[in-house]
């Protein structure tokens, strides 16, 4: 075998160096696409001038907000010992709100006018009215993160009990309720996974059935009876106002065959009936003398109806629904039956819709055109939402800071600040309000500091429960400040 000479080694190394130098000129944004796989690589400029480590943001003052004493005193929940409520459950505790806040909500005159109308409706809650807030969001709010805290603050201040509307079949752990379904219940969603051909999801964008959807011929041929159940109970980890309720509503549609239903409170049968089998949208409402220990809905039918959610609420108050949609970018309204959604919005008396999205799209945004493409779609969703519920105020909560790994450490995704800028612009153009979560938590490169303090997870994307409470308090303070200003101007 021919022995390598030093000159051969030198030529080999020089060739490798030339190859790497050539690649470094082609690298943009610190990565290259190698057969569909993203490979991190030093650019030529980075090789000549190594970047300095990212400087950590000091968020000490930002996170110094009081999120402890939000339970308040017990409200008067006296009701008769019958299956009809006295109509008194929902009383607020109240409290002092400030016109000063660390952050602010952005809006045009239209957005501010809609927000003031929402405040006007909040004023009616203490007089026995019901007001609903839908909180749509991606996995940042999954499991009732953020929503649970916002709900507790609103209900304590203005009135109301209960977690509001919950999915027909919940797939993820939540701090607010426990739900168990029979194994034959299948979850369908408008944002990924199994979907309904009918697209009849209502307000939750999810639904459940214990048999597949069938055409008329299949339904005629199906005679064997199937049984299924759903159990719901409060959890000890829920905030105090969410643990109590005395009204339970079940929303359903697409019931084309006879379906018997039994409802139990613990082991006691409290309701037995048949669902309306005309295929239309309906609501089964029940009342209780006090909060049920465990509600169990038992179904018996050859073909399942589509269950589109349950609402657990008090006689009156503010109800805030957590609608977490893992993986969603907030562009779902074109995938649902808007007639059913509109009817459910009306039944729920929806007067504010919070849209908290953007984060799922950030890792795939490589340039300004990809950002503009997304915000154009998102703006269209806001317009559709206003058509579905013209009376509702729309509040957009933008994405939080999100970190990616770079040669200098964890840094904000390159296009995230521009996305926040563009989401602010289109939200205001659509007549919605905008609250900037990215800036509220410290802006660019702030996420590592939240992770370091145990306020966000090691994925550098999602808040921990403690971090979610702080972010939610900052949002509530901004909303409360606008309410106080409106109140002062109205007096």
Beta strands, then each sheet from edge to edge (+ up, - down):
strand 1: 31-34
strand 2: 37-40
strand 3: 105-106
strand 4: 130-137
strand 5: 164-166
strand 6: 177-181
strand 7: 186-189
strand 8: 206-209
strand 9: 226-234
strand 10: 247-253
strand 11: 259-265
strand 12: 268-274
strand 13: 282-287
strand 14: 295-301
strand 15: 306-313
strand 16: 317-324
strand 17: 350-356
strand 18: 393-397
strand 19: 403-406
strand 20: 409-412
strand 21: 433-435
sheet 1: 1+ 2-
sheet 2: 3+ 21- 18- 17- 4- 16-
sheet 3: 5+ 15- 10+ 13-
sheet 4: 6+ 9- 14+ 11- 12+
sheet 5: 7+ 8-
sheet 6: 19+ 20-
end
